[in-house]
Amino acid sequence: MFQARRFAAAVTAWLLIAGACFVFLFSVVDAQAEGQVGSCEDAAELAVLPSPLVPWKGAPLRVIFAVEKPLEGELSLVGPDGTLWPLRNTWNRETENLYSAWIEKLFDAPLDATLSWKALHEVLRDRSRNVLFNHLGLREDSMGMMIRPDCADLPYFLRAYFAFKMGLPFGYTKCTRGGGGEGPKCHGWWNIQNLEPPPAPEPLPEQQIASPTVVEMFRPPAPQPAAAPISRLASLKRLGLAAGFGEYLRSAVADGVHSGTGRTALNDDNSDYYPVALKEETLRPGTVYIDPYGHVLVLAKRVAQSDDAAGLFLAVDAQPDGTVARKRFWRGNFLFAQDPALGGPGFKRFRPIVRDKNGGLRRLTNAEIAKDPQYGDFSLDQARLSVEDFYDRMDDVMSPAPLDPLRAIKEAIAALEEQVKARVTSVENGRKFQTSGRGDAAMPDGPAIFETTGAWEDFATPARDLRLLIAIDVVRTFPDRVTRRPERYAMPRGKTVADVKADLESVLASELSARKFSYARSDGSAWTLALKDVLDRAADLEMAYNLNDCVELRWGAPDQSAEASTCKRHAPSAQRAKMTEYRAWFRERRRPPRA
């Protein structure tokens, strides 16, 4: 007689597939972390019975698992062509509309709400926002996956997440950052059918032998060459479909794209984005804004103009510290310039990825997009606009009807206030870094202060402060803007342009004094400032981006003032000397070209 065996689990899975193979990834409950394996033979008495043995298109695949010990596992279907996730949809007008609707719902909230999260995964785990939460039935959004994109990663992470859930193609291009007077150029393109290989392992250092003739017989065995790295696809398969997707974002996409990826020339076919016209119907949620100095935002919603408010666009961005926040379109957040050395900035959409006749993936060219009835929105209009023309055109798109000038200036001030409050969070994150005891952060040289890695990238604020200074200029000169373009505004009857300008200057002064915010000083105590203080301290903010300085200095606190009394930390003198050298960039509101 055979000893009776108690089976801990028996599962039958019925799946309709188009010729897919499967991999079962699991971990024994009592096993150690390294017990996770990728082959059925290594399992604790795991038996797998697929039927039919060779599935065919349209037929049900029945899979039975039988084990003797409790297991937690996941059935992953992998296409026979080796794709990372099964493809069951195509990019077209319908799926693009769904993508836009998903983005809008994900970041929706009343206009006066301040939306900010410490990381993107906090948004994706919110069932009330994410209509694709656990859409695949794999508990994929309940696994505690950490997703922390920076600004360049954010549009790719959102696009990849939606494509993963919907079974759509996805890929990314490897590009330079530009330099030497030229914008970025791209080379290799990688996609879910053709994964980028993982980086080669670092070679082992050769042993140094002082006198081989004497010590040869005592020499330890020479280090063997490192084993060939496991393919990225095999590595991801071992993790399973859901966890493998998270690793794909972190190890492939995040390392593969950067701010230069979006700044390719507007007419470049070898890119992930293509430019669109500045129209209401093309500037839809999911459209990406690439600014010339390295920042990236994703449109999340358009608010139409009403009788009592201007129209506007809302967008989301990510910061190096992982923060994801919603912002409104205005000149202080969306920078624009025309300089071939910076590449092609402006509003762009993801280039559609389609299957060719052999089943492989490829990207549509600009000409194909322009002729495709599903898209048809490729445009080089932005290449022909001056800076002032760009912002004028956007004003016209957001608010086709003339604006009330007094209401318009208040909205500009509200946008500045939003930007200042976002800086409060950034500076506070730097204060927390200071109190962590990790010492001074290294400061890069030259233009690299705007674009680097490590603690400086995460907690210093040179790029954000440059934008803030530009925003201050926009608000301060708003009355002059109305004077320059009076036809854009609904001038009150009986008042001249000069009268309206005087009214705007009065409103500006009162609003800046009335709007207040607080920041945490070095000792954690709160200190309150008005927006007027920020404008008055604009010159001091040209030297306020170094995370090694106390937060009081980063907010421009005057020397010997009560506000500055809690300051106990200053950046090293060598760093302050470099900041003095670079100050002209901030004073002139210009970002230097890359080396």
C-alpha positions in Angstrom: 0.0 0.0 0.0 1.1 3.5 -0.6 1.2 6.1 2.2 -1.7 8.5 1.7 -0.5 12.0 0.8 -2.3 15.2 1.7 -2.4 17.7 -1.2 -2.3 21.3 0.0 -3.5 22.9 -3.2 -5.1 21.9 -6.5 -6.0 24.6 -9.0 -7.5 24.4 -12.4 -7.0 27.4 -14.7 -9.1 27.8 -17.9 -7.4 30.2 -20.3 -8.2 31.2 -23.8 -4.9 32.0 -25.5 -3.4 32.3 -28.9 -0.5 29.8 -28.7 1.1 30.9 -25.5 3.4 29.0 -23.2 3.3 29.4 -19.4 5.7 29.6 -16.5 4.7 29.0 -12.9 6.6 31.1 -10.3 6.2 30.4 -6.6 7.8 30.4 -3.2 7.3 27.8 -0.6 5.7 29.3 2.5 8.4 28.0 4.8 11.3 28.5 2.4 13.9 31.3 2.6 13.8 34.2 0.2 16.3 32.5 -2.1 14.0 29.5 -2.4 12.1 31.1 -5.2 12.8 29.2 -8.4 11.9 29.3 -12.0 11.6 25.6 -13.0 8.9 23.1 -12.0 11.4 20.4 -11.2 12.8 22.4 -8.3 9.4 22.7 -6.6 8.3 20.7 -3.6 6.5 17.9 -5.3 4.8 20.3 -7.7 3.0 18.5 -10.5 1.7 20.4 -13.5 -0.7 19.1 -16.1 -1.5 21.3 -19.1 -4.1 20.1 -21.6 -4.0 20.0 -24.5 -0.3 19.6 -24.6 0.0 21.8 -27.7 -2.7 24.5 -27.4 -4.1 26.1 -30.5 -5.7 29.5 -31.2 -9.2 29.8 -29.8 -9.1 26.6 -27.8 -9.3 26.5 -23.9 -6.1 25.6 -22.1 -6.6 23.7 -18.9 -3.8 23.7 -16.4 -3.9 21.6 -13.1 -1.4 22.1 -10.4 -0.9 19.7 -7.5 1.5 20.2 -4.5 2.1 18.7 -1.2 3.1 21.8 0.8 1.4 25.2 0.9 2.6 27.4 -2.0 1.9 30.9 -3.1 2.4 31.3 -6.8 1.5 33.0 -10.0 0.7 31.6 -13.5 2.5 33.7 -16.1 1.7 33.4 -19.8 4.6 34.3 -22.0 4.1 34.6 -25.7 6.0 32.1 -27.9 7.9 35.1 -29.5 9.3 35.9 -26.0 7.4 39.1 -25.4 7.4 40.4 -21.9 3.6 40.5 -21.7 0.9 39.1 -24.0 -0.3 41.5 -26.7 -4.1 41.5 -27.2 -4.7 45.1 -28.3 -3.4 47.7 -30.7 -2.8 51.4 -30.4 -5.5 53.3 -32.2 -8.0 56.1 -31.6 -10.0 54.0 -29.2 -7.1 52.8 -27.0 -5.6 56.3 -27.1 -9.0 57.7 -25.9 -9.0 55.1 -23.1 -5.4 56.1 -22.2 -6.4 59.8 -21.9 -9.5 58.9 -19.8 -7.4 56.8 -17.5 -4.8 59.6 -17.0 -7.6 62.1 -16.3 -9.3 59.9 -13.7 -6.0 59.0 -12.1 -5.1 62.6 -11.3 -8.6 64.1 -11.0 -9.6 66.4 -8.1 -11.3 69.8 -7.7 -9.3 72.7 -9.1 -8.5 74.2 -5.7 -7.2 70.9 -4.3 -3.5 70.4 -3.9 -2.5 67.1 -5.3 0.9 65.6 -4.2 2.1 62.1 -3.5 5.5 60.9 -2.2 5.7 58.4 -5.1 3.7 57.2 -8.1 2.8 53.9 -6.5 0.7 55.8 -4.0 -1.5 57.0 -6.8 -1.6 53.6 -8.6 -2.6 51.8 -5.3 -5.6 54.1 -4.9 -8.6 52.1 -6.1 -10.8 55.2 -6.3 -8.4 56.7 -8.8 -6.9 53.8 -10.7 -9.6 52.1 -12.7 -7.1 49.5 -13.7 -6.3 48.5 -10.1 -5.6 44.7 -10.1 -7.1 44.6 -13.6 -5.2 41.4 -14.5 -6.5 39.6 -11.5 -2.9 38.8 -10.3 -3.1 41.1 -7.3 -0.5 43.0 -9.2 -1.3 46.3 -7.5 -1.5 44.7 -4.0 2.1 43.4 -4.0 3.7 46.5 -2.5 5.5 47.4 -5.7 7.6 50.5 -5.3 7.4 52.9 -8.4 9.4 56.1 -8.1 9.9 57.8 -11.4 11.7 61.1 -12.0 10.3 63.6 -14.4 11.6 61.9 -17.5 10.5 58.5 -16.4 7.0 59.5 -15.5 5.4 59.5 -18.9 7.1 56.2 -19.8 6.0 54.6 -16.5 2.4 55.7 -17.1 2.4 54.6 -20.7 4.0 51.2 -19.8 1.6 50.6 -17.0 -1.4 51.2 -19.2 0.1 49.1 -22.0 0.8 46.2 -19.5 -2.7 46.2 -18.2 -4.3 46.5 -21.7 -2.0 44.1 -23.6 -0.6 46.9 -25.8 2.9 47.3 -27.3 5.5 49.3 -25.5 9.1 50.3 -26.1 11.6 53.1 -25.6 14.6 54.6 -27.4 18.1 55.1 -26.2 19.2 58.7 -26.8 22.1 61.0 -26.0 21.5 64.2 -24.0 22.8 66.5 -26.6 25.8 68.8 -26.4 28.4 70.6 -28.3 25.7 72.8 -29.9 23.5 70.0 -31.0 20.3 68.5 -29.5 19.9 64.8 -28.5 20.1 62.0 -31.1 18.8 58.5 -30.7 20.1 55.1 -31.7 18.8 51.8 -30.4 15.1 51.1 -29.9 14.0 48.4 -27.4 10.6 47.0 -26.9 8.7 44.2 -25.1 9.5 41.8 -27.9 13.2 42.8 -28.0 14.4 43.6 -24.5 17.5 45.7 -24.0 20.3 43.4 -22.6 21.3 44.0 -19.0 24.6 45.9 -18.5 27.7 43.7 -18.5 29.2 42.9 -15.1 32.2 44.9 -14.0 35.4 43.0 -14.7 37.3 41.7 -11.8 40.6 43.6 -11.1 43.7 41.8 -12.1 45.9 40.7 -9.2 49.2 42.5 -9.0 52.2 40.2 -8.5 55.5 41.8 -7.4 57.8 39.0 -8.7 56.1 36.2 -10.6 59.3 34.1 -10.7 59.4 33.9 -6.9 55.8 33.7 -5.9 54.3 31.9 -8.9 53.8 28.7 -7.0 52.0 30.5 -4.2 49.7 32.5 -6.4 46.0 31.8 -5.7 43.9 30.7 -8.6 43.4 33.4 -11.2 39.9 34.9 -11.0 37.6 33.2 -13.6 35.7 35.3 -16.1 32.3 36.3 -14.9 29.6 34.0 -16.1 27.6 35.3 -19.0 24.8 37.5 -17.6 21.4 36.0 -17.6 19.1 37.5 -20.3 16.7 40.2 -19.1 13.7 38.2 -20.3 14.8 35.1 -18.4 15.4 37.2 -15.3 11.9 38.8 -15.5 10.3 35.5 -16.2 11.7 34.2 -12.9 9.9 37.0 -11.1 6.6 36.3 -12.7 4.4 38.6 -14.8 3.5 41.2 -12.2 6.8 41.4 -10.3 8.6 41.1 -13.6 6.8 44.2 -14.9 7.9 46.2 -11.8 11.5 45.2 -12.3 11.2 46.0 -16.0 10.3 49.6 -15.1 13.1 49.9 -12.5 15.9 48.2 -14.3 15.2 48.8 -18.0 12.9 51.8 -18.6 14.3 54.0 -15.8 17.9 53.3 -16.8 17.1 53.6 -20.5 15.3 57.0 -20.7 16.2 60.5 -19.5 15.2 64.1 -20.1 17.2 64.1 -23.4 15.0 61.3 -24.8 12.1 63.8 -25.3 14.1 66.7 -26.7 14.8 65.2 -30.1 14.3 67.4 -33.1 10.6 67.8 -33.9 11.0 66.2 -37.4 13.0 63.2 -36.1 11.4 59.9 -36.9 13.8 57.9 -34.7 12.2 59.0 -31.4 9.5 58.0 -28.9 7.5 61.2 -29.3 6.1 63.3 -32.1 5.0 66.9 -32.0 1.4 68.0 -32.3 -0.4 71.3 -33.1 -1.5 73.6 -30.3 -5.2 72.9 -30.4 -7.8 71.9 -27.9 -8.4 68.5 -29.6 -4.7 67.5 -29.7 -3.7 68.7 -26.2 -5.4 65.9 -24.4 -4.6 64.0 -21.2 -1.5 61.9 -21.7 0.1 64.4 -24.0 3.7 65.1 -22.8 5.3 68.5 -22.5 9.1 68.6 -23.0 10.7 71.8 -21.9 14.1 72.7 -23.4 16.0 72.6 -20.1 15.2 69.1 -19.0 11.9 69.0 -17.3 8.9 66.8 -18.4 5.2 67.1 -17.6 2.2 65.0 -18.5 -1.1 66.8 -19.3 -3.9 65.4 -17.0 -7.0 67.6 -17.7 -8.3 70.6 -19.6 -10.6 72.9 -17.8 -12.8 74.9 -20.2 -13.1 78.6 -20.0 -16.3 79.8 -18.2 -18.0 83.0 -17.5 -16.1 83.6 -14.3 -12.8 81.8 -14.9 -10.1 81.4 -17.5 -9.6 78.0 -19.2 -6.5 76.1 -18.2 -4.5 72.9 -18.5 -3.5 70.8 -15.5 -0.5 68.5 -15.7 1.5 66.2 -13.4 5.2 65.9 -13.0 7.7 63.9 -10.9 10.7 65.2 -9.1 14.0 63.4 -8.4 13.0 62.8 -4.8 10.0 60.8 -6.1 7.3 63.4 -5.5 4.5 63.4 -8.0 2.3 66.5 -8.0 -0.3 68.3 -10.1 0.4 71.7 -11.6 -1.3 74.1 -13.9 0.0 75.3 -17.2 1.6 78.7 -17.1 4.8 80.3 -18.1 6.4 79.6 -14.7 6.0 75.8 -15.0 6.2 75.2 -18.8 9.4 76.8 -20.2 9.8 77.2 -23.9 12.8 78.2 -26.1 13.9 77.9 -29.7 17.5 76.8 -29.8 18.8 73.9 -31.9 21.4 73.2 -29.2 18.6 72.4 -26.8 16.7 70.1 -29.2 13.0 70.2 -29.9 10.8 71.2 -27.0 7.0 71.5 -26.7 3.9 69.3 -26.6 4.4 65.8 -28.0 2.5 62.5 -27.9 3.9 59.0 -27.8 4.6 57.6 -31.2 2.3 54.7 -32.0 3.8 51.2 -31.9 2.3 48.8 -34.4 2.9 45.2 -35.6 4.4 44.7 -39.0 3.3 41.9 -41.4 5.7 39.5 -39.7 4.4 40.1 -36.2 7.3 42.3 -35.1 6.9 45.7 -33.5 7.8 49.0 -35.2 7.0 52.7 -34.7 5.0 54.8 -37.2 7.0 57.5 -38.9 5.9 61.2 -38.8 4.6 60.9 -42.3 2.6 57.8 -41.5 1.1 59.5 -38.4 0.1 62.5 -40.5 -1.8 60.3 -43.0 -3.2 57.8 -40.5 -7.0 58.3 -40.0 -6.6 57.0 -36.4 -4.1 59.8 -35.6 -3.5 62.5 -38.2 -2.2 65.0 -35.6 1.6 65.3 -36.5 2.5 69.0 -36.8 5.6 71.1 -36.9 3.8 74.3 -36.0 5.6 74.7 -32.7 8.9 74.8 -34.6 7.8 78.1 -36.2 6.7 79.9 -33.0 8.7 82.4 -31.2 8.7 82.3 -27.4 6.1 85.0 -27.1 4.0 83.5 -29.9 4.0 80.1 -28.1 2.6 81.5 -24.9 0.1 83.7 -26.8 -1.1 80.7 -28.7 -1.5 78.7 -25.5 -3.5 81.6 -24.0 -5.8 81.5 -27.0 -6.3 77.7 -26.8 -7.0 77.8 -23.1 -9.3 80.8 -23.2 -10.7 81.6 -26.7 -12.8 84.5 -25.3 -11.2 87.7 -23.9 -10.2 87.5 -20.3 -11.1 89.7 -17.4 -7.7 91.2 -16.7 -8.2 91.4 -12.9 -9.3 87.8 -12.7 -6.4 86.8 -15.0 -3.7 88.3 -12.7 -5.2 86.6 -9.7 -5.0 83.3 -11.4 -1.3 84.0 -12.3 -0.6 84.8 -8.7 -2.4 81.6 -7.6 -0.1 79.6 -10.0 2.9 81.3 -8.4 1.6 80.4 -4.9 1.2 76.8 -6.0 4.8 76.7 -7.2 6.1 78.2 -4.0 4.3 75.7 -1.9 5.7 72.9 -4.0 9.2 74.3 -3.2 8.3 74.1 0.5 8.1 70.3 0.1 11.4 70.1 -1.9 13.3 72.2 0.7 11.8 70.2 3.6 13.0 67.0 1.9 16.5 68.5 1.9 16.2 69.4 5.6 15.4 65.8 6.3 18.4 64.7 4.4 20.6 67.1 6.5 19.2 65.6 9.8 19.9 62.1 8.6 23.5 62.5 9.4 24.8 61.6 6.0 27.0 64.7 5.8 27.5 67.2 2.9 26.3 66.2 -0.5 28.9 66.6 -3.3 28.2 69.5 -5.7 28.8 69.0 -9.4 30.7 71.4 -11.6 29.3 73.7 -14.2 26.0 72.9 -16.1 25.9 69.5 -14.3 24.4 71.2 -11.3 21.1 71.0 -13.3 21.4 67.4 -14.4 23.2 64.8 -12.3 22.5 61.9 -10.0 22.6 61.2 -6.3 21.7 63.4 -3.3 22.4 66.6 -5.2 19.8 65.6 -7.9 17.3 64.5 -5.3 17.5 67.4 -2.8 19.2 70.5 -4.4 16.9 72.7 -6.4 18.8 74.7 -9.1 16.4 73.8 -11.9 13.3 74.3 -9.8 14.6 77.6 -8.5 15.4 78.8 -12.0 11.8 78.1 -12.9 10.6 79.9 -9.8 12.6 83.0 -10.7 11.1 83.0 -14.1 7.6 82.6 -12.5 8.3 85.6 -10.3 9.2 87.6 -13.4 5.9 86.5 -15.1 3.8 87.7 -12.1 5.7 90.9 -11.5 5.4 91.9 -15.2 1.8 90.8 -15.7 0.4 94.4 -15.9 2.9 95.0 -18.7 1.8 91.9 -20.6 -1.8 93.2 -20.5 -0.6 96.5 -21.9 1.3 94.7 -24.7 -1.8 92.7 -25.7 -4.9 94.6 -24.7 -7.1 92.9 -27.4 -6.6 89.6 -25.4 -8.5 91.1 -22.4 -12.0 92.4 -21.8 -11.2 95.9 -20.8 -13.7 97.5 -18.4 -15.8 100.2 -20.0 -14.7 103.7 -19.5 -11.1 102.7 -18.6 -8.0 103.2 -20.6 -5.2 100.7 -20.8 -3.2 102.9 -18.4 -6.1 102.8 -15.9 -6.3 99.0 -16.1 -2.5 98.7 -15.6 -2.8 100.8 -12.4 -5.6 98.6 -11.1 -3.6 95.4 -11.9 -0.6 96.8 -10.0 -2.8 97.5 -7.0 -4.3 94.0 -7.0 -0.8 92.5 -7.4 0.5 94.3 -4.3 -2.5 93.4 -2.1 -2.6 89.7 -3.2 1.1 89.2 -2.7 0.8 90.5 0.8 -2.3 88.5 1.7 -1.1 85.1 0.5 1.0 83.4 3.1 2.8 80.0 3.6 5.0 78.4 6.2 8.2 76.4 6.1 10.0 74.3 8.8 13.2 76.0 10.0 16.3 74.0 10.9 15.0 73.3 14.4 11.6 72.2 13.0 9.8 75.4 14.1 7.4 76.9 11.6 8.1 80.3 10.0 5.5 82.2 8.0 6.2 84.2 4.9 4.1 86.1 2.3 4.4 85.8 -1.4 5.6 89.4 -1.3 8.6 88.2 0.7 9.5 85.7 -2.0 9.4 88.4 -4.7 11.4 90.7 -2.5 14.0 88.0 -2.0 14.4 87.0 -5.7 18.0 88.1 -5.7 18.8 85.9 -2.7 17.0 83.0 -4.3 19.6 83.0 -7.0 22.0 81.5 -4.4 19.4 79.4 -2.5 19.5 76.0 -4.2 22.3 74.2 -2.3 20.9 71.5 0.0 24.0 71.8 2.2 22.8 75.2 3.3 20.3 75.6 6.1 16.7 76.0 5.1 16.6 79.6 6.4 19.2 80.5 3.8 17.4 78.5 1.1 14.4 80.8 1.7 16.5 84.0 1.7 16.3 84.8 5.4 18.2 88.1 6.0 21.5 87.9 8.0 21.1 88.5 11.7 17.3 88.3 11.5 15.1 86.5 13.9 14.2 84.1 11.0 17.8 83.3 10.5 18.6 82.7 14.2 18.0 79.0 13.9 20.4 78.5 11.0 23.3 76.3 12.0 24.6 74.9 8.7 26.3 76.4 5.7 27.6 74.9 2.5 31.3 74.4 2.2 33.2 77.5 1.1 34.3 75.8 -2.1 30.7 75.2 -3.0 29.7 78.8 -2.2 32.5 79.9 -4.5 31.1 77.9 -7.4 27.6 79.2 -6.7 29.0 82.7 -7.0 30.5 81.8 -10.3 27.3 80.3 -11.6 25.0 83.1 -10.3 24.8 84.8 -13.6 22.7 81.9 -15.0 20.1 82.6 -12.4 20.3 86.4 -12.6 19.9 86.2 -16.4 17.2 83.5 -16.2 19.1 81.2 -18.6 20.2 77.6 -18.3 23.7 77.1 -19.7 24.3 74.7 -22.6 25.4 71.2 -21.9 29.1 70.5 -22.1 
